[in-house]
Amino acid sequence: MTTYNNYYEFGVDKSDPARNAHTLRTRPWTIRVEGEVARPQTLDIETVLSWFTPEERVYRMRCVETWSMVIPWLGFPLSDLITRLEPTSKAKYVELTTLADPQQMPGQRSRILPWPYVEGLRLDEAMHPLSFLAIGLYGKVLPNQNGAPLRLVVPWKYGFKGVKSIVKIRFTEAEPKTTWALAAPDEYGFYANVNPSVDHPRWSQAMERRIGEFGRRATLPFNGYAEQVAGLYTGMDLRKSF
């Protein structure tokens, strides 16, 4: 979990982030709040953390996308932060942006993706109780390679929606132009739900292999969280809105 990561800002190999992320400076750290919000502002990370008690910062997430484990995150509900930020009635989406600094993030010196990295959620997805912002892992401060000091975790989109080292939160009326949807629109859509019935252009998503198992098993819709989140997408064609 801490030595096998996707974090292209520090390199494209799974081991690169753990090797290279020591260059990231996580203090001081500020987060800019923009867009359709009552009061645009810049928040210090320590101010944000002071809003949540230690008891409010414990999450245990079961992850069923390609591995099977319980991940003990420390964090707080994204909905609680959004409520404090007071988005306007025009806000339909929330856009989150990673730090852009090639000096600290050597992977950004390449053009593999358009930097900075941008991710987004529909506002009702962001307000769902399962969506949270992580600040720690395994009882410790979040390691740099895992997205310190603040990263998004959306369990039913785990492995797809996990923007790290967040420096900007912007509320929008229109769907955000997210990084992977811009870089490879035929492969990655805005929603990024785990849908085993929709094949990726280069591989099938119907089966998965879990850690500790030699065989493969059927992939579960919505990463195993269908009971909790399928209602968010009632009436949508998730083959088109992938």
C-alpha positions as CSV (number, residue, x, y, z in Angstrom):
1,M,0.0,0.0,0.0
2,T,2.9,2.4,0.7
3,T,5.4,1.0,-1.7
4,Y,3.2,0.1,-4.7
5,N,1.5,3.2,-6.0
6,N,0.2,5.0,-9.0
7,Y,1.4,8.6,-8.7
8,Y,2.7,9.7,-12.1
9,E,3.9,13.0,-10.6
10,F,6.8,10.9,-9.2
11,G,7.2,8.4,-12.0
12,V,5.2,5.8,-14.0
13,D,6.5,2.7,-12.3
14,K,4.7,1.4,-9.3
15,S,7.8,1.7,-7.1
16,D,8.7,5.2,-8.3
17,P,6.5,7.2,-5.9
18,A,8.0,5.6,-2.7
19,R,11.5,6.2,-4.1
20,N,11.0,9.8,-5.3
21,A,8.3,11.4,-3.2
22,H,10.7,12.5,-0.4
23,T,11.1,15.7,-2.4
24,L,7.5,16.7,-1.7
25,R,7.2,19.4,1.0
26,T,3.9,19.1,2.8
27,R,4.2,22.0,5.1
28,P,3.3,24.8,4.7
29,W,0.4,23.8,2.6
30,T,-2.6,25.8,1.5
31,I,-5.8,24.9,-0.4
32,R,-7.5,27.4,-2.7
33,V,-11.4,27.4,-2.7
34,E,-12.8,28.8,-5.9
35,G,-15.9,28.9,-8.2
36,E,-19.5,28.6,-7.2
37,V,-19.0,29.1,-3.5
38,A,-20.2,31.7,-1.0
39,R,-16.7,32.9,-0.1
40,P,-13.7,32.1,-2.2
41,Q,-10.7,31.7,0.1
42,T,-7.3,30.2,0.7
43,L,-7.2,27.7,3.6
44,D,-4.2,26.5,5.5
45,I,-4.2,22.7,5.9
46,E,-3.8,23.1,9.7
47,T,-7.0,25.2,9.8
48,V,-8.9,22.5,7.9
49,L,-7.6,19.8,10.2
50,S,-8.7,21.7,13.3
51,W,-12.3,21.4,12.1
52,F,-12.3,17.6,12.7
53,T,-11.7,15.8,16.0
54,P,-9.5,12.7,16.1
55,E,-12.7,10.6,16.6
56,E,-14.1,11.9,13.3
57,R,-10.9,11.0,11.4
58,V,-11.1,7.2,11.4
59,Y,-12.2,5.3,8.3
60,R,-12.0,1.7,7.5
61,M,-12.6,0.9,3.8
62,R,-12.8,-2.5,2.3
63,C,-11.2,-2.5,-1.1
64,V,-12.2,-5.1,-3.6
65,E,-10.7,-3.8,-6.8
66,T,-7.8,-6.1,-7.7
67,W,-7.0,-6.8,-4.1
68,S,-8.8,-7.8,-0.9
69,M,-8.0,-5.9,2.3
70,V,-9.3,-3.5,4.8
71,I,-7.5,-0.2,4.5
72,P,-7.5,1.8,7.8
73,W,-7.5,5.4,6.6
74,L,-7.5,8.6,8.7
75,G,-9.6,11.3,7.2
76,F,-12.9,13.1,7.3
77,P,-16.1,13.2,5.2
78,L,-15.8,15.2,2.0
79,S,-19.4,16.3,2.6
80,D,-18.5,17.9,5.9
81,L,-15.9,20.1,4.3
82,I,-18.2,21.0,1.4
83,T,-20.9,22.0,3.8
84,R,-18.4,24.4,5.6
85,L,-17.3,25.9,2.2
86,E,-20.9,26.8,1.3
87,P,-21.2,26.1,-2.4
88,T,-23.9,28.2,-4.2
89,S,-27.1,26.8,-5.7
90,K,-25.3,26.8,-9.1
91,A,-22.7,24.3,-8.0
92,K,-23.3,20.9,-9.6
93,Y,-19.7,19.5,-9.5
94,V,-16.6,19.7,-7.5
95,E,-13.2,19.8,-9.2
96,L,-10.0,19.0,-7.3
97,T,-6.5,19.8,-8.4
98,T,-3.1,18.4,-7.5
99,L,0.0,20.5,-6.8
100,A,2.0,21.4,-10.0
101,D,5.7,21.8,-9.1
102,P,8.2,19.9,-11.2
103,Q,11.0,20.7,-8.7
104,Q,9.1,18.8,-6.1
105,M,7.4,16.3,-8.4
106,P,10.0,15.1,-11.0
107,G,7.4,13.1,-13.0
108,Q,5.9,16.4,-14.0
109,R,9.0,17.2,-16.1
110,S,7.7,14.7,-18.6
111,R,4.6,15.3,-20.8
112,I,3.0,12.0,-20.1
113,L,-0.1,13.9,-18.9
114,P,-1.3,17.5,-19.0
115,W,-0.3,18.9,-15.6
116,P,-1.6,19.8,-13.1
117,Y,-3.7,16.6,-12.5
118,V,-7.4,17.4,-12.2
119,E,-10.2,15.2,-11.0
120,G,-13.9,15.8,-10.4
121,L,-17.1,14.4,-8.9
122,R,-20.7,15.3,-9.3
123,L,-21.8,17.1,-6.2
124,D,-24.1,14.4,-5.0
125,E,-21.2,11.9,-5.4
126,A,-19.0,14.1,-3.4
127,M,-21.7,14.5,-0.7
128,H,-22.2,10.7,-0.4
129,P,-21.2,9.4,3.1
130,L,-18.6,7.1,1.5
131,S,-16.6,9.8,-0.1
132,F,-13.8,11.2,2.1
133,L,-10.5,13.1,2.2
134,A,-7.6,11.1,3.7
135,I,-4.9,12.6,5.9
136,G,-3.4,9.4,7.3
137,L,-2.9,5.7,6.8
138,Y,-2.4,2.8,9.2
139,G,-2.5,5.2,12.2
140,K,0.2,7.5,10.8
141,V,0.4,10.7,8.8
142,L,-0.3,10.1,5.1
143,P,3.0,9.2,3.4
144,N,4.1,11.4,0.5
145,Q,3.7,8.6,-2.0
146,N,0.1,8.1,-1.0
147,G,-0.9,11.7,-1.6
148,A,0.1,13.7,1.4
149,P,-1.1,15.9,2.9
150,L,-4.6,15.5,1.5
151,R,-6.1,13.1,-1.0
152,L,-9.5,12.0,-2.2
153,V,-10.8,8.5,-1.6
154,V,-14.0,7.4,-3.3
155,P,-14.4,3.6,-2.5
156,W,-16.7,2.7,-5.3
157,K,-14.3,4.4,-7.8
158,Y,-11.1,3.3,-6.0
159,G,-8.2,3.1,-8.4
160,F,-9.8,5.7,-10.6
161,K,-10.8,8.7,-8.5
162,G,-7.9,9.3,-6.1
163,V,-6.5,12.8,-6.7
164,K,-3.6,13.4,-4.4
165,S,-1.8,16.4,-2.8
166,I,-4.8,18.6,-3.3
167,V,-4.1,22.4,-3.6
168,K,-7.4,23.6,-5.1
169,I,-11.1,22.8,-4.7
170,R,-13.4,24.5,-7.3
171,F,-17.2,24.3,-7.5
172,T,-18.6,24.4,-11.0
173,E,-21.9,24.4,-12.8
174,A,-20.5,22.5,-15.8
175,E,-18.8,19.1,-15.7
176,P,-15.0,19.5,-15.0
177,K,-12.5,18.6,-17.7
178,T,-10.6,15.9,-15.8
179,T,-7.1,14.8,-16.7
180,W,-7.6,11.3,-17.9
181,A,-10.8,12.1,-19.8
182,L,-8.7,14.7,-21.7
183,A,-5.7,12.5,-22.1
184,A,-7.5,9.4,-23.2
185,P,-11.2,10.1,-23.8
186,D,-11.9,6.7,-25.5
187,E,-10.5,4.9,-22.4
188,Y,-11.5,7.0,-19.4
189,G,-14.7,8.9,-18.9
190,F,-15.7,11.4,-16.3
191,Y,-17.6,8.9,-14.0
192,A,-15.0,6.1,-13.8
193,N,-17.4,3.7,-12.1
194,V,-16.3,0.1,-11.8
195,N,-18.5,-1.6,-14.4
196,P,-17.5,-5.2,-15.2
197,S,-19.9,-5.2,-18.2
198,V,-17.9,-2.5,-20.0
199,D,-14.6,-3.5,-21.3
200,H,-11.7,-1.1,-21.3
201,P,-10.5,-0.7,-25.0
202,R,-7.3,-2.6,-24.2
203,W,-8.5,-5.2,-21.6
204,S,-11.6,-6.8,-20.0
205,Q,-12.8,-5.5,-16.7
206,A,-15.0,-8.6,-16.1
207,M,-12.6,-10.4,-13.9
208,E,-10.1,-9.5,-11.2
209,R,-7.4,-11.2,-9.1
210,R,-7.2,-10.5,-5.4
211,I,-4.1,-10.6,-3.3
212,G,-3.4,-14.0,-1.9
213,E,-5.5,-15.8,-4.6
214,F,-4.0,-17.5,-7.6
215,G,-7.2,-17.6,-9.7
216,R,-9.5,-14.8,-10.9
217,R,-13.0,-14.0,-9.9
218,A,-15.9,-11.9,-11.3
219,T,-15.4,-8.2,-10.7
220,L,-18.2,-6.6,-8.6
221,P,-20.1,-3.6,-9.9
222,F,-19.3,-0.3,-8.2
223,N,-16.3,-2.1,-6.6
224,G,-18.6,-4.0,-4.3
225,Y,-20.5,-0.9,-3.0
226,A,-23.6,-1.2,-5.4
227,E,-26.0,-1.4,-2.5
228,Q,-24.9,1.9,-1.2
229,V,-24.3,3.9,-4.4
230,A,-26.2,2.4,-7.3
231,G,-29.1,4.8,-6.6
232,L,-26.9,7.8,-7.6
233,Y,-27.0,6.6,-11.2
234,T,-30.6,5.6,-11.6
235,G,-31.7,6.2,-15.2
236,M,-28.2,6.6,-16.5
237,D,-26.6,4.4,-19.2
238,L,-23.3,3.5,-17.6
239,R,-22.0,2.1,-20.9
240,K,-22.1,5.6,-22.3
241,S,-21.4,7.5,-19.1
242,F,-18.3,5.4,-18.3
